[in-house]
Amino acid sequence: MANRLNALTLAEMRDGLKAKKFSATELTEAHLAEIEKTNGEYNAFITITRDKALEMAKASDAKLAKGQGGLIEGIPVAVKDLFCTKDVLTTAASHILDGFKPQYESTVTQKIWNEGGVMLGKTNLDEFAMGSANITSYYGPVKSPWKKDGKHLVPGGSSGGSSAAVAANLAPIALGTDTGGSIRQPASFCGITGIKPTYGRCSRWGIVAFASSLDQAGPLTRTVRDSAIMLSVMCGHDAKDSTSALLPVPDFEKMLTGNVKGKKIGIPKEYRPDGLNVEIAAIWDKGAKLLKEAGAEIIDISLPHTKYALATYYIVAPAECSSNLARYDGVRYGLRVGAEDGLTSMYEKTRAAGFGHEVKRRILIGTYVLSAGYYDAYYKKAQRVRWLIAEDFRKAFEKVDAILTPTAPSAPFGFDYKPSDPVEMYLNDVFTVPTSLAGLPGISIPGGLNKEGLPLGLQLIGKAFDEETVLNVAYALEQVINFNQ
């Protein structure tokens, strides 16, 4: 029974609970049992909230018995440990937040609990969401359920714990955040679905900040339908977030008709650089062909400033990270080292001991590009290029309804992969970063398997606040690809 329950989609769980085929408590216990059995292998969770989960499931059962409840009443949810959760350890996978238990709940998680979600625990991630493989966590690397030659592969990052949890049937849904691809790339690596909504669609309040002009919350799920359901729960204006959009939230699930007849799908030539993996190119071509057969029109487009996106991102994001991470000083919360040697020494020793190598690297890059002699040459110029990248998309969307691209430039790789320098690892975000810089919605769905049997993702990008089209085109593609991990 437990294995069968764990394998259901969110929509199937929701419908099964309403039909009283099983209880929220049974559903939660099945997932907790699987987590306790396999988390030692995957390291997907930093914190498991067993007692809280069972208490919430019991409350959901009481509501369901009366025919009441929210949109996801009784559904287990895993939460990336970047979201503040009241009285529950929140670490951002960093040593510097040792013992931090917020006295408040993030807006997105509060919305989920209000709609009946049941909290399974907090998932592992790259430290402060900085990484593409989930290998920079203070709590150790996350292992994907996907293997090659009997060895676990990386789950992608930074939301690697969330993607691994969904792929391994430890949770039907997991919350992620996406700054430069941290939902979409791990979704691709783990053979699941992940959507980054438009910047401003979900509140950032209560999410530990990395790069404030880029960070956006979103769900990792098994299907497009499940992502649509979760977006309706998570999105909405929040007065506590000045960048939150004052727009109504559609019923995204109702928009899933699967009808793409007459829709114009753009194929950007810049996303096919020399040396593009031939299997990824083949999956991309197949996706375009399937959409054409479903009645869509395929149109070649150009996004000329794409080649500058990665360089722009790795100036803007570290600059904002340098500013945001200045608040971790050992004074108010978390780790404190060297207090006996005076205030300045405490700052230095706490930050030296508390931050990992990748976080330190990005703080140093960000501080450098913001410094007086280099601000105009780097940060100011990057902001101008960012505008040009957004303008490319705006012009493209005058001709097309959505854009189809690969999600990642490679299949998931092993832990023995050693990049020659940090930039090589940063290239994992080459297809996802432009969407983030432009603040647009993007979804990754499984496109198929390569010859080694590993998942490859396809990305669909839409106009600002047009998640409906993105989801519907993805849904149509999902139906014809019929991917089964």
NORSULSUL-V476785 format. One line per field, one symbol per residue. ss: DSSP state (A for helix, B for strand, O for the rest). phi: phi as a letter, one per 30 degrees, with the letter a starting at -180 (. if undefined). A space follows every 10 residues. Layout:
# NORSULSUL-V476785
ss: ???
phi: ???
This chain:
# NORSULSUL-V476785
ss: OAAAAAOOOA AAAAAAAAOO OOOAAAAAAA AAAAAAAAAA AAOOBBBBOA AAAAAAAAAA AAAAAOOOOO OOOOOBBBBB OOBOBOOBBO OOOOAAAOOO BOOOOOAAAA AAAAOOOBBB BBBOOOAAAO OOOOOOOOOO OOBBBBBBOO BBBBOOOOOA AAAAAAAOOO OOBBBBBBOO OOOAAAAAAA OOBBBBOOOO OOOOOOBOOO OOOOOBBBBB BOOAAAAAAA AAAAOOOOOO OOOOOOOOOO OAAAAOOOOO OOOBBBBBAA AOOOOOOAAA AAAAAAAAAA AAAOOOBBBB BOOAAAAAAA AAAAAAAAAA AAAAAAAOOO OOOOOOOOAA AOAAAAAAAA AAAAOOAAAA AAAAAAAAAA OOOOAAAAAA AAAAAAAAAA AAAAAAOOOO OBBBBBOOOO OOOBOOOOOO OAAAAAAAAO OOAAAAAAOO OBBBBBBBBO OOOOBBBBBB BBOOOOAAAA AAAAAAAAAA AOOOO
phi: .dddddddde dddedddddi dacddddddd dddddddcdd ddhdcdbcce dddddddddd dddddcickd dbeiddbcbe dccdbeiceb chhbddceid bdcbcddddd ddddcjdcdd lccdadehic lbbhccddcj dccdddbbhi cdcdciaddd dddddddcid adbbdbbbcb kdcddddddc ibcbbcdeej dcdcdicedc bddbeadacc bdbdeddddd dddddkdbdd bdcdddbdcd ddddddcicc didccdcddd dcdeieeddd dddddddddd ddddjdccbd bbbdcedcdd ddddcddddd dedddddcbi dcaidbbidd cjddddeddd ddddcddddd eddddddddc dedbeddcdd dddddedddd dededdddcb cabcbddbda decddddcdd aeddddddcd ccdeddddic dbbcbdclcd dcicdbcccc cbdeiceede dddddddedd dhdbd
